[in-house]
Amino acid sequence: MKTRLLPYLVCPVCPGSDLRLGEVRAEESGEVMEGTLVCPAGHTFPVTRGIPRLLPGRTYDLGRETQRNFSFSWGKFAEIYADPRDFLDWIQPHTPADFKGKLVLDAGCGSGQHALFASDFGAREVVAFDLSPSVELAFAHARSRPNIHVVQADIYHLPFKPVFGLIYSIGVLQHIPDTPRGFAALARLLAKGGAFSIWVYGYEGTTFVRGVIDPARRVLSRLPLFPVFVLSGGLASAFFLLAKLVYGPLARGKTTRRIAQALPMGDYISYMSQFNLHYVFNSVFDQLIAPITQYFRRDQVAGWFEAAGLRNVSLSQRNGMSWRATGERN
């Protein structure tokens, strides 16, 4: 933990109370590797292996399963997002220029790859948090970046001040039990003029997924992970061949493009045809292991921004199956 993270932190138990550095047991290359953070009321939080663990206690129902499953996934697929194309597509209409000089919050950072993109794009500081043990991986990836900070935190008890110029949350809000509450908690962290960008699963266009894949997910997400991993590999191989040999060629043909769009999940599978098997494998596996998955209508997503008092909202459908949206704090 770099000590210049401290001005952005508050106690997750008594919000509004600053945290100070308590005991420091080990330092390495200018970072506190082992120690404690303390608030005026006496709440103490550990810093272990370089990461502040700012957790208030019990997390939400199915939180432990969510942590376990996605941590396993990030460990298997840590390097697949080295290409920023998907990230930039998820956060449209934002571009790399929108990160320049900003204090950025990566909400649900996983392996930390998106935080690396934010750093590459010129962010002043990037604070990346996740509930799961994937923060260990994110910290390892971020060690070489002096402007990235990794925190273990719960979206419902956020330990941050409302100082961020840009917040993004990619594929996180659909996997928590109370999405409006999580959205509102993040939106409160925006500074004046700050922007909040999200990507979530859509209800529209996902009839097949909700009717066929989701019932299987509800069973498979509670099984031991390795058999599900093996099953996902087989399904991903079939999906990959379908995308490469059928959907992709049809989508690229001038006279056949409409045929691809008319096929089930046409826009999505055509889009996925550009990626390799490893990337597709991860997408299939993540779909099957999430203990909580929700799908949202356009008006629901728009309603979160309205309830949070955000303005200049931009909301668009992605690949016919999901929503990306952004809004600003006036």
C-alpha positions as CSV (number, residue, x, y, z in Angstrom):
1,M,0.0,0.0,0.0
2,K,1.3,3.4,-1.0
3,T,0.8,5.9,1.7
4,R,-0.5,8.5,-0.7
5,L,-3.7,6.4,-1.0
6,L,-4.6,7.5,2.5
7,P,-6.2,10.8,1.6
8,Y,-8.9,8.9,-0.5
9,L,-9.9,6.5,2.3
10,V,-12.5,6.5,5.0
11,C,-13.6,3.8,7.5
12,P,-16.1,1.4,5.9
13,V,-17.8,0.9,9.3
14,C,-18.2,4.6,10.2
15,P,-18.2,6.5,6.9
16,G,-16.8,9.9,7.0
17,S,-14.0,9.0,9.4
18,D,-10.5,9.2,8.0
19,L,-8.2,6.3,8.3
20,R,-4.6,6.7,9.5
21,L,-1.7,4.4,9.3
22,G,-1.3,2.4,12.5
23,E,1.3,-0.2,13.0
24,V,3.8,-0.9,10.2
25,R,5.4,-4.3,10.4
26,A,7.0,-4.6,6.9
27,E,7.8,-2.2,4.1
28,E,9.1,-2.9,0.6
29,S,10.1,-0.5,-2.2
30,G,8.2,2.3,-0.6
31,E,5.0,0.3,0.1
32,V,3.5,-0.9,3.4
33,M,3.3,-4.6,3.0
34,E,2.2,-5.6,6.5
35,G,0.5,-3.3,9.0
36,T,-2.8,-1.8,10.1
37,L,-5.1,1.1,9.3
38,V,-7.1,2.7,12.1
39,C,-10.1,5.1,12.3
40,P,-10.8,7.6,15.2
41,A,-13.4,5.3,16.6
42,G,-10.8,2.5,17.0
43,H,-11.8,0.2,14.1
44,T,-8.7,-1.5,12.8
45,F,-8.2,-3.0,9.4
46,P,-5.2,-5.1,8.2
47,V,-2.8,-4.4,5.4
48,T,-1.5,-7.8,4.3
49,R,0.7,-8.6,1.3
50,G,0.6,-4.9,0.4
51,I,-3.3,-4.7,0.2
52,P,-5.5,-2.8,2.6
53,R,-8.3,-5.2,3.6
54,L,-11.1,-2.7,4.3
55,L,-14.0,-5.2,4.9
56,P,-16.6,-4.5,7.6
57,G,-17.3,-8.1,8.4
58,R,-20.0,-10.2,6.9
59,T,-20.6,-9.6,3.2
60,Y,-23.8,-10.2,1.2
61,D,-25.6,-13.5,0.7
62,L,-23.7,-15.7,-1.8
63,G,-20.7,-13.3,-1.4
64,R,-18.4,-16.1,-0.4
65,E,-19.4,-18.2,-3.4
66,T,-19.0,-15.3,-5.7
67,Q,-15.5,-14.6,-4.4
68,R,-14.5,-18.2,-4.7
69,N,-15.8,-18.7,-8.3
70,F,-14.5,-15.5,-9.8
71,S,-11.2,-15.7,-8.1
72,F,-10.7,-19.1,-9.6
73,S,-11.6,-17.7,-13.0
74,W,-9.2,-14.8,-12.8
75,G,-6.5,-17.2,-11.8
76,K,-7.1,-19.2,-15.0
77,F,-7.6,-16.4,-17.4
78,A,-5.5,-13.5,-15.9
79,E,-3.9,-12.4,-19.2
80,I,-6.8,-12.5,-21.6
81,Y,-7.7,-8.8,-21.4
82,A,-4.3,-7.5,-22.5
83,D,-6.0,-6.2,-25.6
84,P,-7.9,-3.0,-24.7
85,R,-10.6,-3.3,-27.5
86,D,-13.2,-4.8,-25.3
87,F,-12.6,-2.4,-22.5
88,L,-13.0,0.6,-24.8
89,D,-16.1,-0.9,-26.3
90,W,-17.6,-1.4,-22.8
91,I,-17.0,2.2,-21.7
92,Q,-18.2,4.0,-24.9
93,P,-18.5,6.9,-25.5
94,H,-15.5,7.4,-23.3
95,T,-12.1,7.3,-25.0
96,P,-8.5,7.1,-23.6
97,A,-8.4,10.9,-23.6
98,D,-11.1,10.9,-20.9
99,F,-8.7,9.3,-18.4
100,K,-6.0,12.0,-18.7
101,G,-5.1,13.5,-15.4
102,K,-8.2,11.9,-13.6
103,L,-8.5,10.2,-10.3
104,V,-10.1,6.9,-11.4
105,L,-12.0,4.2,-9.5
106,D,-12.0,0.7,-10.9
107,A,-15.1,-0.9,-9.3
108,G,-14.7,-4.6,-9.3
109,C,-11.2,-4.8,-10.7
110,G,-10.7,-8.6,-11.0
111,S,-7.1,-9.3,-12.1
112,G,-6.4,-5.6,-12.5
113,Q,-6.0,-5.4,-16.2
114,H,-8.5,-2.6,-16.7
115,A,-6.6,-0.5,-14.1
116,L,-3.5,-1.0,-16.2
117,F,-5.4,0.4,-19.2
118,A,-6.5,3.4,-17.1
119,S,-2.9,4.0,-16.1
120,D,-1.7,3.7,-19.7
121,F,-4.4,6.2,-20.8
122,G,-2.9,8.8,-18.5
123,A,-4.9,8.7,-15.3
124,R,-3.4,10.6,-12.4
125,E,-4.2,7.9,-9.9
126,V,-6.2,4.6,-10.2
127,V,-7.8,3.1,-7.2
128,A,-8.9,-0.5,-8.0
129,F,-11.0,-2.6,-5.6
130,D,-12.6,-6.0,-5.5
131,L,-14.2,-8.1,-2.9
132,S,-12.6,-11.4,-4.0
133,P,-9.1,-12.7,-3.5
134,S,-8.4,-11.6,-7.1
135,V,-6.9,-8.5,-5.5
136,E,-3.8,-10.5,-5.0
137,L,-3.5,-10.9,-8.7
138,A,-4.3,-7.2,-9.3
139,F,-1.7,-6.1,-6.9
140,A,0.9,-8.3,-8.6
141,H,0.0,-6.7,-11.9
142,A,0.1,-3.2,-10.5
143,R,3.4,-3.4,-8.6
144,S,5.2,-1.8,-11.5
145,R,2.8,1.2,-11.7
146,P,3.3,4.0,-9.2
147,N,-0.1,5.4,-9.8
148,I,-2.2,2.2,-9.2
149,H,-3.6,1.3,-5.7
150,V,-5.4,-2.0,-5.0
151,V,-7.9,-2.3,-2.1
152,Q,-10.0,-5.2,-1.0
153,A,-13.5,-3.8,-0.3
154,D,-17.2,-4.5,-0.4
155,I,-19.4,-2.5,-2.7
156,Y,-22.0,-2.0,0.0
157,H,-19.5,-0.6,2.5
158,L,-17.1,1.4,0.4
159,P,-14.1,2.9,2.1
160,F,-13.6,5.9,-0.3
161,K,-14.2,9.6,-0.3
162,P,-16.4,11.3,-3.0
163,V,-13.3,12.5,-5.0
164,F,-13.3,10.5,-8.2
165,G,-13.3,12.1,-11.7
166,L,-14.1,8.8,-13.4
167,I,-15.6,5.6,-12.1
168,Y,-16.2,2.5,-14.2
169,S,-17.8,-0.8,-13.3
170,I,-17.6,-3.5,-16.0
171,G,-19.6,-6.7,-15.6
172,V,-19.9,-6.4,-11.9
173,L,-23.4,-5.0,-11.0
174,Q,-25.3,-7.9,-12.5
175,H,-23.5,-10.3,-10.0
176,I,-24.6,-8.6,-6.7
177,P,-28.0,-9.1,-5.0
178,D,-29.0,-5.5,-4.8
179,T,-27.8,-3.7,-7.9
180,P,-29.6,-0.3,-7.4
181,R,-28.0,-0.1,-4.0
182,G,-24.5,-1.0,-5.3
183,F,-24.9,1.5,-8.2
184,A,-26.0,4.3,-5.8
185,A,-23.0,3.6,-3.5
186,L,-20.6,4.0,-6.4
187,A,-22.3,7.1,-7.8
188,R,-21.9,8.8,-4.4
189,L,-18.2,8.7,-4.8
190,L,-18.2,11.0,-7.9
191,A,-16.6,14.4,-7.6
192,K,-18.4,17.3,-9.1
193,G,-18.1,17.0,-12.9
194,G,-17.1,13.3,-12.6
195,A,-18.4,10.6,-14.9
196,F,-19.7,7.1,-14.0
197,S,-19.6,4.3,-16.7
198,I,-21.1,0.8,-16.4
199,W,-21.7,-2.3,-18.5
200,V,-24.4,-4.8,-17.4
201,Y,-26.3,-7.7,-19.0
202,G,-29.5,-6.7,-20.7
203,Y,-32.9,-8.3,-20.5
204,E,-33.8,-7.4,-24.0
205,G,-32.2,-9.8,-26.6
206,T,-31.3,-12.5,-24.0
207,T,-34.3,-14.8,-24.2
208,F,-32.1,-17.8,-25.1
209,V,-29.6,-17.1,-22.4
210,R,-32.3,-16.6,-19.7
211,G,-34.3,-19.6,-20.8
212,V,-31.5,-22.1,-21.5
213,I,-28.1,-21.0,-20.1
214,D,-29.3,-19.4,-16.9
215,P,-31.1,-22.5,-15.5
216,A,-27.9,-24.5,-16.1
217,R,-25.8,-21.7,-14.4
218,R,-28.0,-21.9,-11.3
219,V,-27.0,-25.5,-10.9
220,L,-23.4,-25.4,-12.1
221,S,-22.3,-22.4,-10.1
222,R,-22.8,-24.5,-6.9
223,L,-20.7,-27.4,-8.1
224,P,-17.0,-28.0,-7.6
225,L,-15.2,-25.6,-10.1
226,F,-12.9,-28.0,-11.9
227,P,-15.7,-30.2,-13.5
228,V,-17.4,-27.0,-14.6
229,F,-14.1,-25.7,-16.0
230,V,-13.7,-28.9,-18.1
231,L,-17.4,-28.7,-19.3
232,S,-16.9,-25.0,-20.2
233,G,-13.9,-26.0,-22.3
234,G,-16.0,-28.3,-24.4
235,L,-18.8,-25.8,-24.8
236,A,-16.4,-23.1,-25.6
237,S,-14.8,-25.1,-28.4
238,A,-18.2,-25.7,-30.0
239,F,-19.1,-22.0,-29.6
240,F,-15.7,-20.9,-31.0
241,L,-16.1,-23.1,-34.2
242,L,-19.7,-21.8,-34.6
243,A,-18.4,-18.2,-34.4
244,K,-15.4,-18.7,-36.6
245,L,-17.0,-20.9,-39.3
246,V,-20.6,-19.7,-39.4
247,Y,-21.4,-16.4,-37.7
248,G,-18.2,-14.5,-38.5
249,P,-18.1,-15.2,-42.2
250,L,-21.8,-14.4,-42.6
251,A,-21.4,-11.1,-40.6
252,R,-18.5,-10.0,-42.8
253,G,-20.3,-10.7,-46.1
254,K,-22.1,-7.7,-47.6
255,T,-25.0,-9.9,-48.8
256,T,-25.1,-12.2,-45.8
257,R,-24.8,-9.8,-42.9
258,R,-28.5,-9.7,-42.3
259,I,-28.6,-13.5,-42.1
260,A,-26.0,-13.4,-39.3
261,Q,-28.0,-10.8,-37.4
262,A,-31.2,-12.9,-37.7
263,L,-29.6,-15.9,-36.2
264,P,-29.9,-16.5,-32.4
265,M,-27.5,-14.2,-30.5
266,G,-26.4,-13.0,-33.9
267,D,-24.7,-9.7,-33.0
268,Y,-23.0,-11.2,-30.0
269,I,-21.6,-14.3,-31.6
270,S,-20.5,-12.4,-34.7
271,Y,-18.6,-10.0,-32.4
272,M,-17.0,-12.9,-30.5
273,S,-15.7,-14.4,-33.8
274,Q,-12.8,-11.9,-33.7
275,F,-11.3,-13.4,-30.5
276,N,-9.3,-16.6,-29.8
277,L,-10.4,-19.8,-28.1
278,H,-8.9,-18.8,-24.8
279,Y,-11.0,-15.6,-24.7
280,V,-14.2,-17.5,-25.6
281,F,-13.4,-20.1,-23.0
282,N,-13.3,-17.5,-20.3
283,S,-16.6,-15.9,-21.5
284,V,-18.4,-19.3,-21.3
285,F,-16.9,-20.2,-18.0
286,D,-17.8,-16.9,-16.3
287,Q,-21.3,-17.2,-17.6
288,L,-21.7,-20.6,-15.9
289,I,-20.1,-20.0,-12.5
290,A,-21.7,-16.8,-11.3
291,P,-23.9,-17.6,-8.2
292,I,-25.9,-14.4,-8.9
293,T,-26.7,-13.1,-12.3
294,Q,-29.3,-10.6,-13.2
295,Y,-30.6,-9.1,-16.5
296,F,-31.8,-5.5,-16.7
297,R,-34.2,-3.7,-19.0
298,R,-33.2,-0.4,-20.5
299,D,-35.6,1.6,-18.3
300,Q,-34.1,0.0,-15.2
301,V,-30.6,1.1,-16.1
302,A,-31.8,4.6,-17.0
303,G,-33.6,4.7,-13.6
304,W,-30.4,4.1,-11.6
305,F,-28.8,7.2,-13.2
306,E,-31.9,9.3,-12.6
307,A,-32.2,8.2,-9.0
308,A,-28.5,9.1,-8.4
309,G,-29.1,12.6,-9.9
310,L,-26.7,12.1,-12.7
311,R,-27.0,14.1,-15.9
312,N,-26.0,13.8,-19.6
313,V,-26.7,10.1,-19.5
314,S,-25.7,8.1,-22.6
315,L,-27.2,4.6,-22.8
316,S,-26.7,2.2,-25.7
317,Q,-27.2,-1.5,-26.4
318,R,-24.1,-3.6,-26.9
319,N,-24.2,-6.6,-29.3
320,G,-28.0,-6.7,-28.9
321,M,-27.6,-8.3,-25.4
322,S,-26.3,-5.9,-22.9
323,W,-26.2,-2.2,-21.8
324,R,-23.4,0.3,-21.5
325,A,-24.2,3.6,-20.0
326,T,-22.5,6.7,-18.6
327,G,-23.6,9.8,-16.7
328,E,-22.1,12.8,-15.0
329,R,-22.3,14.5,-11.6
330,N,-23.1,18.2,-12.1
